[in-house]
Amino acid sequence: MAYKYAKDLVTIKSKQTFSIEPHFFVAQSRNEESPLPIVGSTSRFRATIINESREPVTVRWSTSEVNAIAEDFAIARAVAKELEFKGPAKSAVPENANSLAYTKKFMFGSLKGLSPAEAFLQGTTMDEMQKQYEFIKSNLEKYPKNKELLQAIQEAGILFQKGEIKPCAAPTPTAKDMVVFESSMKPLVRNENGDGTCPVYQSQIVVHPTDKFPVEVVLTNFDAPVIKNTDGRLNVIAKEKKNEKKNSMRMSFADFGFVIKEMQDYISYFKMLNCKSCYADSDACDKENRLAAQQSAS
């Protein structure tokens, strides 16, 4: 008996199964498309997640979508790696970091842009700070908003004399989830269900940077009515959807990186195997068009 899964390009298994199956067609002039792209416009990778109950959900990715996924996945992986190298945020923020000594800034003079605490850290002496205080106080009636700055200088002076002025460490960037890919709702109008609805699929890939299995693939199938607009675009009536199924699977960077690499390699191999016939098809079309142009001109 032949191998059952011979069309699978790559498979990742845990309690669930994620697989990629290519369905590619050669670009041909007889199908009213340019042969030079080599990969036919209807070519797709079929991505499937089979959950623990052995229920599959399948979506389709075009070659352009695969390239977009690869680019954003590489960025997300690099960001996650940077967070890993930096490690968790260190507790180096002073106890008084929220006081006016740290938060109120000078808006003028040589200390402009600094808080009194920051000014002390950069070498400002108590005498120099006292002169700043006296100058601001003498103009307080003219600039009453500087009253808080006077208080900030006083608080900073007390902390400085106690030896409690310390730099505020820059916090480690927060590890926000990154959406690497999110498709629109894609209807399969050729597979109309007979009840006024069509199968629709949607997919999302999210990276959770600091998790053990950071890559989450979410695949969704449902049935919904589809309206064809006057400009040819298809409008899915999502509010009337039914029979929704959603499977998600988590995997490592290494596993999903392997998935991406296999898909991109397959595109390259497909092009190499079919480039000769496609170039010949292109040349034949070009010659035929030139001949037709000459005949119509004569």
Disulfide bonds with the S-S distance in Angstrom:
none
